[in-house]
Amino acid sequence: MDIKLSQKEKMLLEDNKQQEELCVTKYENYAKQANDPELKQILNKISDEEQQHYNMIDDLLKGRHPNSSSQETSTQSKSSLDQVSQMKSVSNVSDKVLCTDLLSTEKYISSTYDTGIFESANSVVRQTLQQIQKEEQGHGEQLFNYMHSHGMYKVK
């Protein structure tokens, strides 16, 4: 069954598709630049998830139901993060810059989904965007946990 999109839904989805493409590019490039192997692994994993988001939005734009194999973002427990923190010194400054930029990107992209969620008449579009937004928030949490455990983000 094809999905019929309004002009507004198409416009909002095109914007989200562009943002997801940017996210994929950033995560791929930053994974190559990261110094810490743990960070490289996190960034590569998130890059794959961002590619899935891009594909889901592309499916919607083509009128197809997206393959919404939910990728519940797994986060490390606080105790394991504390252990990692004790075993490693504060990470390289360049890794902090990468993480800070990516965390800002996740905050922004997550907020852009609000408009699409509230302004889409199609329930399939809304549900897909809600799923993607939840996963984006999970990416932000992974980045925050990594930064916090490596002394890059101090909670006051």
N, C-alpha and C positions, 0 to 999 in steps of 0.2 A: 504494500500500500504506500503510495507516494505521499510525501508531506507537502502540503501547500503552505507557502510562506507569504506573508504580507511584504510589501515593499520595505516597511520599517524593520521587520525582522531580518530581511536580507541585508539591509544596511548595517544593522547592529552586528549581525553574524560576520559580515565582511571585516568590520573593525576588529572583532575578536580574533578572527582568523589571522589578520596581520600581526596582532599582538602575540599570538601563539607562535607564529613563524619567527618573530624576533626572539621570543623566549628560547626556542630550540637552538637558534644560532648562538645566543649568548651562553647557554649552558654548555654547548659543544665547545665553543672557543675557550670558555673559562675552565672547563675540565682539562683542556690541554695546557693551560697556563698555571694551574694550581700546583703548588709544591708538595702539599701533604697528600699521600696516597689515599687516605680516608676521605678527604675532601673530593679528590678526583672521582672516587667511587660514587659518592653522594650526587655529584653534579651529573655524571653519566646516567645514573638512574633517573634523576629528575628530567634530564633531556629526553629520555625515552618516553616518559609520561607526558611531557609537553608535546611530543610528536603525536601521541595518541589523542591529545586534546585537539590538535590541529586536524587530524583525520576525522574526528567526530564532527567538528564544525563543518569541514568540507563535505561530509556525508549529508548533513542537514541542508547545506546550500544546494546540493544536487538533488534534494527532495527524497533522500533515503533515510531510513531509520539508522542512527549511528550504532556502531558496534560498541556498546557501553559496558565493556568488561571493566567493571569498577576496579580501580587499582588503589584499594585502601592504602593510604600512605602509612607505612610502618615507621614508627619513631622509636628511638632507643629509650630505654627506661632511664630515669635520672641516676640510679645507682651505677649503671654501666657507663653513663656519661662522666660521672665523677671519677670512675676508675681510669677512663681514658685521659681525663684531665690530669690526674696524678702522674700518669706515665709519660705525658708529653709536656714540653714547655710551651709557652705561648707561641702560636704559629706565626709564620712569616707575615710581615706587614702587607705584602702584596696579596696574600690569601684573604686577609681581612678586607681589603679594598674590593676584591671580587665578591666576597660574601655580602658586604654592605650594599653593593650595587644590585646583587641578585635579590636580596631581601626587599629592597625598595621596589624592584620590578614586580615581585610577588604581591606586595601590598597594592601596587597600582592595578595590576591585571585582575586581582580579586575584586577590587572595587568596580572595575568596568563591567563585570558580570551582573552587578545589581541592576543596572539599567535594562539589560536584556531580559533578565528574569522578570522584572516588574512590567515591562512593556511588550512582552510576547503574548499573543493570544493563543498560540499553539502550545498545548500542554507537553508535547514531546520536546519542543524547543526549551521550554521552561525547565523541565526535569533534567535534560541534558546539561543545560547551563548551570543548574544547581549542583549537579554531580561534579562538573569541572571546577566550579568555584570552591567546593569543599576540598578537592584535591589540591587546588592552588594554595589554600590555607594550610594544608598539610605540608606543602613544599616550604612555605614560610616557617612553619614550626620546625622542620628539619634543619633549615638554615640557622634559625635562632638557637636551637639546641646545640648545634655544632659550634657556633660562635661563642655561646655562653660557656660551653665546656672547655673551650680553648682560650678563654680570657679575652675574647674579642668584643664581647657585649656584656657590660656590667649592669645588672639589675639593681637599682637603688631603692 
